[in-house]
Amino acid sequence: MIFFTTFVTLIRRRQEGAGRRLGSPARVEGNTVLLPIGTEVQVGDYLEYRLPSDELRTMGVIDVVHPHMPDATAIDDHIEATCVLSRRKSTPEITTPTLHPTISVALALVADGRMSEAVCEALQLVEERVRSLTASADSGLALMESVFGARVPQLDITTTTGQAAEDEREGFRLLFEGAILGLRNPHRTGRAAFAALDEALECLAVASMLMRRLDRAEDRLG
């Protein structure tokens, strides 16, 4: 019976760069790491663990032997991973940011597979909030131009002062207008290609960012 005395983090790299991280008990014996049966480990993965000195060590997996494989013995009750010391820098765990609460309706549409509707809904919510905060009768591009394009914008979404604030105002005017023209309108009219999951979530993130700037503007309105 194996006693697992170390905790390791298994990292599986994906082609797009992000890594999947999974914690597991383990027993480290030099370049061999013993893992419980059922652990999802494969050649090319990385194993990270801390030495008694608290130094983080990273090992690359170059071979994996499961109990049912020919190289395993009759008493094996573990997975045996052969590793080599890696010079790869540790990659911090990346988590998806929490979207603005108002985007929850659009997220529900994504969960239902209705990607284009989700994108349209998220940007429609942005438009409706701008209209509500300014009591404007305009809509679409005309709304964004009238609210953010004036010499003194009706909504102040800045986080800086001086010339930096001027640049920020102009940049966000273009972002609000571009979000309506480039994201909301094509999906609302049905002329846009069907959005894939990643693309739809990226569009919702844009809407979320704009909503948080509108939070700032609303606070300033009192």
C-alpha positions as CSV (number, residue, x, y, z in Angstrom):
1,M,0.0,0.0,0.0
2,I,1.3,3.4,-1.0
3,F,1.3,6.3,1.4
4,F,0.9,9.6,-0.5
5,T,2.8,12.2,1.5
6,T,3.1,15.1,-0.9
7,F,0.5,17.3,-2.7
8,V,1.2,18.0,-6.3
9,T,-0.4,20.3,-8.9
10,L,-0.9,18.7,-12.3
11,I,-0.7,21.1,-15.2
12,R,-1.9,20.3,-18.7
13,R,-0.9,22.8,-21.3
14,R,-3.4,23.6,-24.1
15,Q,-2.4,24.9,-27.5
16,E,-4.1,28.3,-26.9
17,G,-1.8,28.8,-23.9
18,A,-4.1,28.4,-20.9
19,G,-3.4,25.5,-18.6
20,R,-5.7,23.1,-16.8
21,R,-4.6,22.6,-13.2
22,L,-5.6,19.7,-11.0
23,G,-4.4,19.0,-7.4
24,S,-3.6,15.5,-6.3
25,P,-1.9,13.6,-3.4
26,A,1.3,12.0,-4.5
27,R,4.5,10.3,-3.4
28,V,7.8,11.7,-4.8
29,E,10.7,9.4,-5.1
30,G,13.5,11.2,-7.0
31,N,12.4,11.4,-10.6
32,T,9.4,9.1,-10.0
33,V,6.1,10.4,-8.9
34,L,3.5,7.9,-7.6
35,L,-0.1,9.0,-8.0
36,P,-3.5,7.4,-7.0
37,I,-5.2,5.2,-9.5
38,G,-7.6,7.3,-11.6
39,T,-5.4,10.4,-11.7
40,E,-5.6,12.1,-15.1
41,V,-1.9,12.3,-15.9
42,Q,-0.2,11.8,-19.3
43,V,3.1,12.4,-21.0
44,G,3.7,16.1,-21.6
45,D,2.0,17.2,-18.4
46,Y,3.9,19.1,-15.7
47,L,3.8,18.3,-11.9
48,E,4.5,21.1,-9.4
49,Y,5.2,20.6,-5.7
50,R,6.9,22.4,-2.9
51,L,10.1,21.2,-1.3
52,P,10.6,21.3,2.5
53,S,12.4,24.6,1.9
54,D,9.2,25.9,0.4
55,E,10.9,26.1,-3.1
56,L,8.5,25.3,-5.9
57,R,9.8,22.5,-8.1
58,T,8.4,21.7,-11.6
59,M,8.8,18.3,-13.2
60,G,7.9,17.4,-16.8
61,V,6.2,14.0,-17.3
62,I,8.0,11.8,-19.8
63,D,6.5,8.4,-19.1
64,V,3.4,7.0,-17.4
65,V,2.8,3.4,-16.3
66,H,-0.7,2.4,-15.2
67,P,-1.5,-0.7,-13.1
68,H,-3.0,-2.6,-16.0
69,M,-0.1,-2.0,-18.4
70,P,2.6,-4.7,-19.1
71,D,5.3,-2.9,-17.2
72,A,3.3,-2.8,-14.0
73,T,3.7,-5.5,-11.3
74,A,0.9,-7.5,-9.7
75,I,1.0,-5.4,-6.5
76,D,0.9,-2.0,-8.1
77,D,-1.9,0.1,-6.7
78,H,-0.8,3.4,-8.1
79,I,0.2,5.2,-11.3
80,E,3.9,5.7,-11.8
81,A,5.0,8.9,-13.6
82,T,8.6,9.2,-14.6
83,C,9.6,12.9,-14.7
84,V,12.5,15.2,-15.4
85,L,13.3,18.5,-13.8
86,S,11.8,21.3,-15.8
87,R,13.1,24.9,-16.2
88,R,9.6,26.0,-17.2
89,K,8.5,29.0,-15.1
90,S,5.4,28.4,-13.0
91,T,2.3,29.7,-14.6
92,P,-0.3,31.3,-12.2
93,E,-3.7,29.9,-12.3
94,I,-5.9,32.0,-14.5
95,T,-9.6,32.3,-13.7
96,T,-12.4,33.8,-15.8
97,P,-13.3,37.2,-14.5
98,T,-16.8,37.7,-13.0
99,L,-19.0,39.6,-15.4
100,H,-21.2,42.5,-14.4
101,P,-24.4,41.3,-12.8
102,T,-26.6,42.8,-15.5
103,I,-25.0,40.4,-18.0
104,S,-26.6,37.4,-16.3
105,V,-29.5,37.4,-18.8
106,A,-27.1,37.2,-21.7
107,L,-25.1,34.4,-20.0
108,A,-28.3,32.4,-19.7
109,L,-28.8,32.6,-23.4
110,V,-25.2,31.4,-23.9
111,A,-25.9,28.4,-21.7
112,D,-28.9,27.7,-23.9
113,G,-26.7,27.8,-27.0
114,R,-28.2,31.1,-28.4
115,M,-24.9,32.9,-28.9
116,S,-25.9,35.6,-31.3
117,E,-29.0,36.4,-29.2
118,A,-26.7,36.6,-26.1
119,V,-24.4,39.1,-27.8
120,C,-27.3,41.3,-29.0
121,E,-29.0,41.2,-25.5
122,A,-25.8,42.2,-23.7
123,L,-25.2,45.2,-25.9
124,Q,-28.9,46.1,-25.9
125,L,-28.7,46.3,-22.1
126,V,-25.8,48.7,-22.4
127,E,-27.8,50.9,-24.7
128,E,-30.9,50.8,-22.5
129,R,-28.8,51.8,-19.4
130,V,-27.2,54.8,-21.2
131,R,-30.6,55.9,-22.3
132,S,-32.0,55.5,-18.8
133,L,-29.1,57.4,-17.1
134,T,-29.5,60.4,-19.5
135,A,-33.2,60.3,-20.1
136,S,-32.5,60.4,-23.8
137,A,-34.9,59.6,-26.6
138,D,-32.1,58.7,-28.9
139,S,-31.0,55.2,-29.7
140,G,-28.1,53.3,-31.3
141,L,-25.2,55.3,-32.7
142,A,-27.0,58.6,-32.3
143,L,-27.4,57.9,-28.6
144,M,-23.7,57.2,-28.0
145,E,-22.6,60.2,-30.1
146,S,-24.9,62.6,-28.2
147,V,-24.0,61.2,-24.7
148,F,-20.2,60.7,-25.1
149,G,-19.4,63.0,-28.1
150,A,-20.3,66.3,-26.6
151,R,-17.5,68.7,-25.4
152,V,-18.8,68.0,-21.9
153,P,-20.1,64.4,-22.0
154,Q,-23.4,63.7,-20.2
155,L,-21.8,60.7,-18.5
156,D,-18.3,60.8,-16.9
157,I,-16.7,57.3,-17.1
158,T,-13.1,58.4,-16.6
159,T,-10.6,57.1,-14.0
160,T,-7.9,59.7,-14.6
161,T,-7.5,63.5,-14.8
162,G,-6.0,66.1,-17.2
163,Q,-5.0,65.1,-20.7
164,A,-5.2,61.4,-19.8
165,A,-8.9,61.9,-18.9
166,E,-9.5,63.5,-22.3
167,D,-7.9,60.6,-24.1
168,E,-10.0,58.2,-21.9
169,R,-13.2,59.9,-22.8
170,E,-12.5,59.8,-26.5
171,G,-11.4,56.2,-26.3
172,F,-14.5,55.1,-24.5
173,R,-16.7,57.1,-26.9
174,L,-15.3,55.0,-29.7
175,L,-15.8,51.9,-27.6
176,F,-19.4,52.6,-26.9
177,E,-20.1,53.5,-30.5
178,G,-18.1,50.5,-31.8
179,A,-19.8,48.1,-29.5
180,I,-23.2,49.1,-30.9
181,L,-22.1,49.2,-34.5
182,G,-19.7,46.3,-34.6
183,L,-21.3,43.9,-32.1
184,R,-25.0,44.7,-31.4
185,N,-26.2,45.7,-34.8
186,P,-24.8,42.8,-36.9
187,H,-26.2,40.2,-34.4
188,R,-29.6,42.0,-34.1
189,T,-30.1,42.1,-37.8
190,G,-29.0,38.5,-38.3
191,R,-26.3,39.4,-40.7
192,A,-23.5,38.3,-38.4
193,A,-21.9,34.9,-38.6
194,F,-23.1,32.7,-35.7
195,A,-20.9,33.4,-32.7
196,A,-18.8,30.6,-31.3
197,L,-18.7,30.2,-27.5
198,D,-15.4,31.9,-27.0
199,E,-16.3,34.7,-29.3
200,A,-19.7,35.2,-27.6
201,L,-18.1,35.3,-24.1
202,E,-15.5,37.9,-25.3
203,C,-18.4,40.1,-26.6
204,L,-20.1,39.7,-23.2
205,A,-16.9,40.8,-21.5
206,V,-16.9,44.0,-23.6
207,A,-20.5,44.7,-22.5
208,S,-19.5,44.0,-18.9
209,M,-16.6,46.5,-19.1
210,L,-18.9,49.2,-20.4
211,M,-21.4,48.4,-17.7
212,R,-18.8,48.9,-15.0
213,R,-17.9,52.3,-16.5
214,L,-21.6,53.2,-16.4
215,D,-21.6,52.2,-12.7
216,R,-18.9,54.9,-12.2
217,A,-20.9,57.5,-14.2
218,E,-24.0,56.7,-12.2
219,D,-22.2,57.1,-8.9
220,R,-21.0,60.6,-10.1
221,L,-24.6,61.5,-11.0
222,G,-25.4,61.0,-7.3
